[in-house]
Amino acid sequence: MARSVKKLDRLLRVRTLQLDLVRADEVRALAKVDQEAKLRDRIASLAANVAPAPSVSESASSLAAAAHFRDRLHQSAFAADKRVEVAEQGLEMARTATREARRDQNAIEKLITRAEADAALKALRELEQLPPMGKNRHDIC
């Protein structure tokens, strides 16, 4: 039984370490989603600032340059949306891995609890099997 307890303790340490590593991956995935979302928002604000404004002094070449720049910003915004989607998929996979690691750790904890309860029951049964220890002596009442 002692060997089983040692094995379960070792498994619990391993599962806890794995859970911590998976949680760290989840935090990194969440940070990536935030970073990509901020980049997407920044590109969207830049694209909004480049919108054409009626002006008499602007030449055709400056309007063409602004249109080209706007087109490039919209392409970048599309790419940023795709990066956010990929980052969110990575975050969902990290959350799934965290749930699985937590489930594995909980299973080991339940096995340890069950082993402790079995050991306690075994000790009680051994105490019940012991012969009586002698007469009960009472003081004079």
Sequence and secondary structure as in RCSB ss.txt:
>XXXX:A:sequence
MARSVKKLDRLLRVRTLQLDLVRADEVRALAKVDQEAKLRDRIASLAANVAPAPSVSESASSLAAAAHFRDRLHQ
SAFAADKRVEVAEQGLEMARTATREARRDQNAIEKLITRAEADAALKALRELEQLPPMGKNRHDIC
>XXXX:A:secstr
 HHHHHHHHHHHHHHHHHHHHHHHHHHHHHHHHHHHHHHHHHHHHHHHHT     SS  HHHHHHHHHHHHHHHH
HHHHHHHHHHHHHHHHHHHHHHHHHHHHHHHHHHHHHHHHHHHHHHHHHHHHHHS           
